[in-house]
Every structure is written in structure tokens, then in C-alpha cells.
């Protein structure tokens, strides 16, 4: 999907076979969904596909034959001349995101939501949407909205119905980065 004025992408990771109803609610209206691995059960992908097209990669817990079709990493077109690079564990990156038109690197694995920009490339981890690794971690997903040339990233708390948004940032690549 390509749209130069607005794109809305749901970003999910580490569901580990658990599908929270608030995740489904949070993803309503997205153009497509990226799952950064540790899906846990193929029924999760089927449920997500009922909302929007899904691109998913295999995580370290996705070992069965049902996950054989999931790549370890993927390139996804997110604009006319830009793409996202998706993998499960950022420590295992096998690609130089600064070598081309990569705007976004999506990863999971840590269960901790994070977003930062390094030399014009956005690195985004949506956190865990399924299970907590540590008691202080929240269950989260991310919604990425593009209004040229700015990206807005919103992390959604999937457990607290009174506080649906836990962090929102806007990032704009400088002209020298594009």
C-alpha cells in the first residue's frame, strides 16, 4: 500500500499466542499491520488479517512448521521510494539501513517499547502485545501515522482502558536524510 499523504500502520510484536481484545480495537482503521515476530500461534495472524493486510517475520519462539513461511527479516514498501526493514531481534540485523531508502527499522524481542532516530532512520520496537517479560513492562503496540513528511508514533497501552495512549512522538527526516 502506498499513499504519499497519509499512511497508518499498526506495529505489533511478541504476541506469544495471546490476542488481547484491546489490540484488535487499537488496530482498527490501519492500512496494514507489521508483526515483528514471536507470533506464537498462526491464528493470531489470521485474526490480524481480518483487520488489514499483514506482513510478519519469524521470532525466536516461532519454531514449528506452521511458521516455516515467515521470513526471518523482510523489506516492506511504505512509500513511493522508501521501505521498512523488519526483523525480530535488532541485535541480529543483517542489513545497513543507511545504505538506501530505508526509513524505518522495526524489531521486537525485548518486550520494551522504544523509538529513536539514528542518522535519519527510525528504529521502532512496539513492545510486547502478548505477554510481559518483566512485571514492570506494559503490554503495548504501536501505531505509526505518516503525514508527509512527518511520522507520528503512538504507543498504545493494551491493559489500561483509562489510558489508551502511553507515548506519542513525531519524527521528521531532514532534507539531507531523504
C-alpha positions as CSV (number, residue, x, y, z in Angstrom):
1,X,0.0,0.0,0.0
2,X,1.2,3.4,-0.9
3,X,-0.2,6.8,-0.1
4,X,2.0,9.9,-0.1
5,X,-0.3,11.9,2.2
6,X,-1.3,9.5,4.9
7,X,-0.4,6.0,6.0
8,X,-1.4,4.3,9.2
9,X,0.5,1.2,10.1
10,X,-0.2,-1.0,13.2
11,X,3.0,-2.4,14.6
12,X,2.9,-5.5,16.8
13,X,5.4,-7.9,18.3
14,X,5.7,-10.7,20.8
15,X,2.1,-11.8,21.0
16,X,3.3,-15.3,22.0
17,X,-0.1,-16.8,21.1
18,X,-2.1,-14.3,23.1
19,X,-4.6,-12.0,21.3
20,X,-5.9,-9.2,23.5
21,X,-9.2,-7.6,22.6
22,X,-7.7,-4.1,23.1
23,X,-5.1,-5.0,20.4
24,X,-7.8,-5.6,17.9
25,X,-9.6,-2.4,18.9
26,X,-6.3,-0.4,18.7
27,X,-5.6,-1.7,15.1
28,X,-9.0,-0.8,13.7
29,X,-8.6,1.5,10.7
30,X,-4.9,0.8,10.0
31,X,-3.8,0.4,6.3
32,X,-1.7,-2.6,7.2
33,X,-0.1,-4.4,10.1
34,X,3.6,-5.4,10.7
35,X,4.2,-8.2,13.2
36,X,7.9,-8.3,14.3
37,X,7.9,-11.9,15.4
38,X,7.2,-14.3,18.3
39,X,3.7,-14.7,16.9
40,X,3.1,-17.9,18.9
41,X,0.1,-19.2,17.1
42,X,-0.9,-18.7,13.4
43,X,-4.5,-17.9,14.5
44,X,-3.0,-14.5,15.6
45,X,-2.0,-13.7,12.1
46,X,-5.4,-14.8,10.8
47,X,-7.2,-12.5,13.3
48,X,-4.9,-9.6,12.3
49,X,-5.6,-10.2,8.6
50,X,-9.3,-9.7,9.3
51,X,-8.4,-6.1,10.1
52,X,-5.8,-5.3,7.4
53,X,-3.1,-6.9,5.3
54,X,-0.3,-8.4,7.5
55,X,3.5,-8.6,7.0
56,X,5.2,-10.8,9.6
57,X,8.6,-12.2,10.4
58,X,9.6,-15.2,12.4
59,X,10.7,-14.7,16.0
60,X,12.9,-17.0,18.1
61,X,9.9,-18.7,19.6
62,X,8.2,-19.3,16.2
63,X,9.8,-22.7,15.6
64,X,7.0,-25.0,14.2
65,X,6.3,-25.9,10.7
66,X,3.3,-23.5,10.8
67,X,5.8,-20.7,10.8
68,X,8.1,-22.0,8.0
69,X,6.6,-19.5,5.5
70,X,7.5,-16.5,7.7
71,X,10.9,-14.9,6.8
72,X,13.5,-14.0,9.4
73,X,13.5,-10.5,8.0
74,X,11.5,-8.6,5.4
75,X,11.5,-5.4,3.4
76,X,8.1,-3.6,3.2
77,X,7.3,-0.7,0.9
78,X,6.0,2.2,3.0
79,X,6.1,5.0,0.4
80,X,7.0,5.7,-3.2
81,X,10.7,5.4,-2.7
82,X,11.0,4.2,0.9
83,X,10.7,1.0,2.8
84,X,10.8,-0.6,6.3
85,X,13.2,-3.3,7.3
86,X,11.6,-5.8,9.7
87,X,13.3,-8.3,11.9
88,X,12.7,-9.8,15.3
89,X,15.9,-9.1,17.2
90,X,17.7,-5.8,16.4
91,X,20.9,-7.4,17.6
92,X,20.7,-9.7,14.6
93,X,20.4,-7.0,11.9
94,X,22.0,-8.2,8.7
95,X,21.4,-5.0,6.7
96,X,22.8,-1.5,6.6
97,X,19.7,0.7,6.9
98,X,21.7,3.8,5.9
99,X,22.7,2.4,2.6
100,X,19.5,3.1,0.7
101,X,15.9,4.4,1.1
102,X,15.2,2.7,4.4
103,X,13.1,5.0,6.6
104,X,12.1,2.6,9.3
105,X,13.6,-0.4,11.1
106,X,11.0,-2.5,13.1
107,X,12.1,-5.0,15.6
108,X,10.7,-6.8,18.7
109,X,12.2,-9.3,21.1
110,X,12.9,-7.1,24.1
111,X,9.2,-6.6,25.1
112,X,10.1,-3.0,25.8
113,X,8.5,-0.2,23.6
114,X,11.1,2.2,22.1
115,X,11.6,4.6,19.3
116,X,14.6,6.6,18.3
117,X,16.1,8.1,15.2
118,X,19.7,7.4,14.2
119,X,21.1,9.3,11.2
120,X,17.6,9.8,9.7
121,X,16.4,6.2,10.2
122,X,13.6,5.5,12.7
123,X,14.1,2.4,14.9
124,X,10.9,1.2,16.4
125,X,10.1,-1.6,18.8
126,X,6.4,-1.8,19.7
127,X,7.0,-3.8,22.9
128,X,5.1,-6.9,23.7
129,X,1.4,-7.2,22.8
130,X,1.0,-10.7,24.3
131,X,3.0,-11.4,27.5
132,X,5.2,-9.5,29.8
133,X,8.8,-10.5,30.3
134,X,9.1,-8.4,33.5
135,X,6.3,-7.3,35.8
136,X,7.1,-3.6,35.2
137,X,6.7,-3.9,31.4
138,X,3.4,-2.8,29.9
139,X,1.6,-4.7,27.1
140,X,1.8,-2.4,24.1
141,X,1.6,-2.0,20.4
142,X,2.5,1.0,18.2
143,X,0.5,3.0,15.6
144,X,2.6,4.8,13.0
145,X,0.9,7.5,11.1
146,X,2.5,9.4,8.2
147,X,1.5,12.8,7.1
148,X,4.2,13.8,4.6
149,X,7.0,14.3,5.6
150,X,6.3,13.6,9.3
151,X,5.8,10.3,11.1
152,X,3.9,10.2,14.3
153,X,4.4,7.2,16.6
154,X,1.9,6.4,19.3
155,X,2.4,3.5,21.8
156,X,-0.8,2.1,23.0
157,X,-1.2,0.6,26.5
158,X,-3.2,-2.6,25.9
159,X,-4.1,-3.2,29.5
160,X,-5.2,0.1,30.9
161,X,-8.6,1.1,29.4
162,X,-8.5,4.6,31.0
163,X,-5.1,5.4,29.5
164,X,-5.0,4.2,25.9
165,X,-2.0,6.2,24.8
166,X,1.2,5.9,26.7
167,X,3.6,7.8,24.5
168,X,3.4,9.8,21.3
169,X,6.2,11.3,19.3
170,X,6.7,12.9,15.9
171,X,9.8,12.5,13.8
172,X,10.7,14.2,10.6
173,X,13.6,13.3,8.5
174,X,15.7,16.3,7.5
175,X,16.1,17.1,3.8
176,X,19.7,15.8,3.8
177,X,18.3,12.4,5.1
178,X,15.8,12.0,2.2
